[in-house]
Amino acid sequence: MNHDFLIVGAGIVGLSIAREIKIREPGAKIKILEKESRLGMHASGRNSGVLHTGIYYPPDTLKAKLCKAGADAMFAYAEANNIPVRRDGKVIVATSEENAKGLDKLMANADANGIRAKRVNSDEISQIEPHARSEFGGIYCQDTAVIDSVMVLETLRAQLMAKGVTIDTDQTLIGINDEQRTAVTQNRRYSYGQLINAAGAYADQVARLAGVGQHYQLVPFKGLYYKLAPEVSGLIRSSIYPVPNEALPFLGIHFTRVINNEVYIGPTAIPALGRENYGVLSGASPIEALTIGAQLAQLYVSNPQNFRNLVHSEIPHYRKASFIAAACRLVKQLEPDWVKHSPKVGIRPQLVNTRDVRLEMDFVVEQGSHSIHVLNAISPAFTSAFAFAEWIASRFIWPVPN
Ligand SMILES: Cc1cc2nc3c(=O)[nH]c(=O)nc-3n(C[C@H](O)[C@H](O)[C@H](O)COP(=O)(O)OP(=O)(O)OC[C@H]3O[C@@H](n4cnc5c(N)ncnc54)[C@H](O)[C@@H]3O)c2cc1C
């Protein structure tokens, strides 16, 4: 065996697991495989950079267990390592009487998950975020923070390498024999004690190579962003979010003052044609588009979690006018020429349970003979990463008896 641990994917999840292993077992021999030539090319380098509080997640979920602990750990890590981070807070605003009912649920989550949150009326919202729509009330989350995600990845990479972890870039894992504990890339062969699959949008494919997660498929959704013109960006002090649809894993288009003080609007959750379909058509092969199309069609017909509604509301967001209309609901005024094009776009790989035909709402981790597969590292996996890694280590690598 030439590595105790072979980790597939150098995104935030793979790096955080390597960090956790090194904390527990400093002498462990760890190799990370990364198919790209540099870090941050996919979700971990293309997200909103928000450290969420965990208010969205019902208390019996892994997301609820890990989000707050993860945010606290990430915040402390950033401060200790001079990574830009700012606790700006955010308001969640209701946009109708009906929608305001969702605020009670969110407050109940906050209470159960030990999160600081305050119900705020119109006057209070106007004091915190004067440009936010406020007539239906909202919630103020003072602990929401923004962080430089790419710098987190780079700092982790440097620290891990200093501790002897090796990262082989330009190496795509294409085969696993989990019984024999061997794996192959396009031109190298590795043997391992345990393989950890943290391959993000490809985690389902990697799992299948090890014979795991046969009834799961990742379906990509495109997260497009616009930017607020600099001359009006002062209208948004921190972040303004809508009350999300609790049946769906996406939070809805929102305003975020990111760590460099630009204000981004987005992201969308438009069904995409490929796992790297960052352009209109680029990054999607016809075969992949067909497979994804079939999966989307099945969801559309079965309509779990009112999936049709998501499709009907999200696809129009390709048009700027429709995007602005969605963003407009959150603020008092938004002129079309205030909303500028942004090259920022991310892919949100969402796990579909093909046996039950539904979108998985929580993190999902499955085990093979000698492998662990992180199958649904969706938001808030960046926020939760350190706590998630700790949970994976104590549950699967060094299981602690209950
Ligand atoms: C638009 C958008 C906004 C988001 N906003 C937030 C937010 O504000 N806060 C938050 O907490 N979360 C947010 N998220 C979610 C968060 O970014 C992700 O949950 C997290 O980054 C997932 O990390 P990962 O390591 O699993 O995936 P990735 O970052 O995608 O890393 C996986 C890595 O595996 C590599 N890989 C894939 N296949 C192979 C293979 N076969 N061999 C070798 N390497 C391989 C890839 O190249 C990639 O580098 C957002 C996501 C998106 C897309």
The ligand as a Gaussian input file, in Angstrom:
#p B3LYP/6-31G(d) Opt

LIG

0 1
 C      -23.013000      29.163000      -7.148000
 C      -22.735000      28.538000      -5.827000
 C      -22.872000      29.285000      -4.648000
 C      -22.625000      28.683000      -3.409000
 N      -22.631000      29.446000      -2.280000
 C      -22.256000      28.903000      -1.096000
 C      -22.120000      29.709000       0.074000
 O      -22.276000      30.920000       0.016000
 N      -21.784000      29.101000       1.229000
 C      -21.575000      27.757000       1.321000
 O      -21.320000      27.250000       2.408000
 N      -21.664000      26.977000       0.221000
 C      -21.967000      27.537000      -0.975000
 N      -22.019000      26.754000      -2.094000
 C      -21.752000      25.334000      -1.982000
 C      -20.271000      25.047000      -1.841000
 O      -19.503000      25.846000      -2.688000
 C      -20.058000      23.574000      -2.159000
 O      -20.940000      22.833000      -1.351000
 C      -18.623000      23.122000      -1.880000
 O      -17.714000      23.983000      -2.487000
 C      -18.443000      21.693000      -2.369000
 O      -17.096000      21.373000      -2.222000
 P      -16.488000      20.048000      -2.866000
 O      -15.097000      19.938000      -2.383000
 O      -17.427000      18.921000      -2.599000
 O      -16.607000      20.271000      -4.432000
 P      -15.632000      20.998000      -5.487000
 O      -15.198000      22.310000      -5.014000
 O      -16.347000      20.918000      -6.797000
 O      -14.370000      20.060000      -5.512000
 C      -14.354000      18.801000      -6.107000
 C      -13.035000      18.649000      -6.795000
 O      -12.942000      17.312000      -7.291000
 C      -12.265000      17.339000      -8.535000
 N      -12.617000      16.110000      -9.253000
 C      -13.826000      15.775000      -9.746000
 N      -13.788000      14.549000     -10.311000
 C      -12.514000      14.109000     -10.173000
 C      -11.849000      12.911000     -10.566000
 N      -12.496000      11.908000     -11.196000
 N      -10.525000      12.788000     -10.299000
 C       -9.857000      13.795000      -9.647000
 N      -10.450000      14.956000      -9.250000
 C      -11.764000      15.101000      -9.504000
 C      -12.784000      18.611000      -9.181000
 O      -11.923000      19.092000     -10.189000
 C      -12.894000      19.558000      -7.997000
 O      -11.748000      20.369000      -7.841000
 C      -22.259000      27.319000      -3.345000
 C      -22.099000      26.587000      -4.530000
 C      -22.302000      27.187000      -5.753000
 C      -22.057000      26.399000      -6.998000

